[in-house]
Amino acid sequence: MPAESGTTLLPPAPAGDPMVPRPVRVESVRRETRDTVTMDLRALDGEGLVFAPGQFTMLQAFGVGEVPISISGDPARPDLLTHTVRDVGGVTGSLCRVEPGDLLGVRGAFGRGWGVEDGRGGDVVVVAGGIGLAPLRPVVLAVLAERAAYGRVSVLYGARSPAEMLFTDELDTWTAAGLDVHVIVDVADRSWTGRVGVVTELLPDAAFDPDRTLGLVCGPELMMRYAAAALTDRGVEPGRVRVSVERNMRCGIGLCGHCQLRGHLVCVDGPVFELDRIGPLLTVREL
Amino acid sequence: MADSRPVTLDLEGLQRLIDVLGEQGFTVLGPTVRSGAVVPGRVGSVADLPRGWGDRQEPGSYRLRRRDDDALFGYAADAIGWKAVLFPARELMWSGSVGPDGFDVRPGPGPSTYGEPPYAVLGIRSCDLHAVAVHDRVLAERTYADPHYAERRRDAFLVTVVCGDPSGTCFCVSMGTGPRADAGYDLALTELLDGQHRFLARAGSARGEAVLAAVDTRPAEDRDEEESEQVVAHAVAHMGRAMDTTGLRDLLYDNAEHPRWDDVASRCLSCGNCTMVCPTCFCTSVEEHTSLSGHDTEHWRIWDSCFTTDFSYLHGGSVRTSPRSRYRQWMTHKLAAWIDQFGTSGCVGCGRCLTSCPVGIDITEEVAAIRAAPGPRKEDAHATGR
């Protein structure tokens, strides 16, 4: 039967009708890149939103529509819901134009998270491409909150260009806090002195013991396939490599059917999957 | 519930049954003839039922036909099914408006707040009763359930009538879903046409017992039960089609790249008729209706179809752009992934997807074609079903 019970870190289902949004007020907005903003939201009812890294909400621009957006904030701060949104359509465009004081609607948190705690006592390799760093930021913050519980922690981040990198002011902080942060861009500009290429090229730079490593990968599907394969090539068990899958979602609670990936309903069985559960499905075209 | 003792009732008894259900507050729905087809409608008397009508169904074709008897339930599966009774095609999820304290959100009213009466369905076939059981699993018995479905379902009174004259597109026997229901009903009737026109009736719930007790009935005799068995045997012998479900999940997972998908895609119009008439298809979307001022908005959940490109749209494009991939999704979900997701096949063998398909695509034929020339077994595909 369905794996909805999940294995790792599913907070209890929020009370009330899961299809009805809770109003939240925009507290602050930071522009990350040309088309991406990070916003902090606070619920009008004052109730916090407990979430696990990797979970998402259905975020509502009133009168426009609703889309699934990963939570990019600090799991230790349930009072403040943080989302990083890229403008790729009508709803996300509307979300990217919010200002402090505006009201949005939120349903969730939904889905199965990264289960970052499974990496305690070992090494963690975070591989992110583009906006894929947003759902992994809570992983980084959770690890930093109990840094001693983890071994070597690498953050490998690839962006299209220096201008399209997220959380640039934080990357140095993460390094200072003892994480091994590597960045690479597809296309450099005059300011760039770092590496140029695709994110998988950073993997040889990361020091980890494959036998006790948790690999967490998020980015475009093609990038995830190659990054995940690079991790297993280094000897990480497929069950210890996790990817976050994106599909069309209209409900977020396993009822609307849109996010099916063969036997999986991505919104409740994922979005985070172990590679051995999902890998072969990602190679079938148009599945 | 253990089987109650069977009884018989005549046409006056059937009228009394309709009246009792009405007196108990149910809106009684049953088969009616409208627009040249047997379709669900309000039933206040036996005269509303399709007396003397049968049907002729083949892939891409539905025709009423005159029977040479007075059967009230002498058709096969009705043309559009009962799905919309418990699971309306449109339902208000919530509405909201700009108020003094910001945005005011009001939950959808659901059936009881609407003052919608509970439904009694007279004449639901075994295939459709199994479809209700499938919807119970999909919509009600979940971590997150559909509260409106659950409420309508809880209150509904289901009277099944054994299908005695299946059509050319029926295949319930091979799916193990008919022609006679074993469970899931409040009352089960078998229409007997030998000599006196009467019904063999059996209660399947305490509510069914109570309703039956208020109707004039007689204890069933041996010949009533024998004739009832004849009706079932006749239906079994006259199934239009069959689907071999042996190892079907693995067969379809192994054959995701089978050339047959190109063949069916060359015929499929992606119209979505099959998903609309399928009694188990449950996919929905949410429509946002906003006033011009932008101050008021309503969110309606509507039936959706996996045959549209919008269904799988992500920024940058749809996952399933080709008709091939969309037909494969529909059929593989129905017959294989459904088992992983809900522990049961999504097909009940009602045959409506065949009948309503404008180009007569036959799901039993598509399965048989893949089975006749399967590709190699792919271990990977099974390990990852769930």
Contacts between the chains, C-beta under 8 A, distances in Angstrom:
chain1	res1	chain2	res2	distance
A	1	B	342	7.9
A	1	B	343	5.1
A	2	B	142	8.0
A	2	B	340	7.9
A	2	B	341	6.0
A	2	B	342	7.2
A	2	B	343	8.0
A	2	B	386	7.7
A	3	B	386	6.2
A	4	B	142	7.2
A	4	B	143	4.9
A	5	B	143	8.0
A	13	B	143	6.3
A	13	B	144	6.4
A	17	B	94	7.7
A	17	B	107	5.2
A	17	B	108	7.8
A	17	B	147	6.6
A	18	B	144	5.1
A	19	B	93	4.7
A	19	B	94	6.8
A	19	B	108	7.6
A	19	B	299	7.9
A	19	B	301	7.5
A	20	B	93	7.0
A	20	B	94	4.6
A	20	B	105	6.2
A	20	B	107	4.8
A	20	B	108	7.7
A	21	B	94	7.4
A	21	B	105	6.2
A	22	B	105	7.8
A	23	B	102	6.0
A	23	B	103	5.2
A	23	B	105	6.3
A	25	B	102	7.4
A	44	B	101	7.8
A	44	B	102	6.5
A	62	B	96	6.5
A	62	B	103	5.4
A	62	B	297	6.2
A	63	B	288	7.3
A	63	B	290	4.3
A	63	B	294	4.7
A	63	B	297	4.8
A	64	B	288	7.1
A	64	B	290	7.6
A	65	B	288	5.2
A	66	B	286	6.9
A	66	B	288	7.6
A	88	B	315	3.5
A	88	B	316	7.3
A	89	B	315	5.6
A	92	B	315	7.5
A	103	B	102	4.8
A	103	B	103	4.8
A	105	B	96	7.8
A	105	B	103	7.2
A	105	B	105	6.9
A	246	B	314	6.2
A	247	B	312	7.3
A	247	B	314	7.0
A	247	B	319	6.9
A	248	B	311	6.8
A	248	B	312	5.4
A	248	B	313	5.5
A	248	B	314	5.9
A	248	B	319	7.4
A	250	B	284	6.9
A	250	B	285	5.2
A	250	B	286	5.3
A	250	B	304	7.7
A	251	B	284	7.4
A	251	B	286	7.4
A	253	B	143	7.7
A	253	B	144	3.7
A	254	B	142	6.4
A	254	B	143	7.1
A	254	B	144	6.2
A	255	B	138	7.9
A	255	B	139	6.8
A	255	B	142	7.4
A	255	B	144	6.5
A	255	B	146	6.0
A	255	B	282	7.6
A	255	B	284	7.1
A	256	B	283	6.2
A	256	B	284	4.9
A	256	B	285	6.8
A	256	B	286	7.6
A	256	B	301	8.0
A	256	B	304	7.4
A	257	B	282	6.3
A	257	B	283	3.4
A	257	B	284	7.1
A	257	B	304	7.5
A	257	B	306	7.3
A	258	B	283	6.7
A	258	B	285	7.4
A	258	B	304	7.5
A	258	B	311	6.2
A	258	B	312	7.1
A	260	B	329	7.4
A	260	B	333	6.3
A	260	B	337	6.7
A	260	B	341	7.9
A	262	B	253	7.3
A	262	B	332	7.3
A	262	B	336	8.0
A	262	B	337	5.1
A	262	B	340	7.4
A	262	B	384	7.3
A	262	B	385	6.3
A	263	B	336	8.0
A	263	B	337	4.8
A	263	B	339	8.0
A	263	B	340	3.0
A	263	B	341	6.0
A	263	B	384	7.8
A	263	B	385	4.3
A	263	B	386	4.4
A	264	B	340	7.9
A	264	B	386	7.2
A	265	B	341	6.4
A	268	B	143	6.9
A	268	B	144	7.8
A	269	B	386	8.0
A	276	B	383	7.1
A	276	B	384	7.5
A	277	B	384	5.7
A	277	B	386	7.9
A	278	B	384	6.4
A	279	B	384	7.1
A	280	B	378	8.0
A	280	B	380	3.9
A	280	B	381	6.5
A	280	B	383	7.4
A	280	B	384	5.2
A	281	B	384	5.5
A	284	B	256	5.4
A	284	B	257	7.6
A	285	B	325	7.4
A	286	B	319	6.2
A	286	B	320	4.9
A	286	B	321	6.6
A	286	B	322	6.1
A	286	B	324	7.7
A	286	B	325	3.5
A	287	B	256	7.0
A	287	B	319	7.6
A	287	B	325	7.4
A	287	B	329	7.7
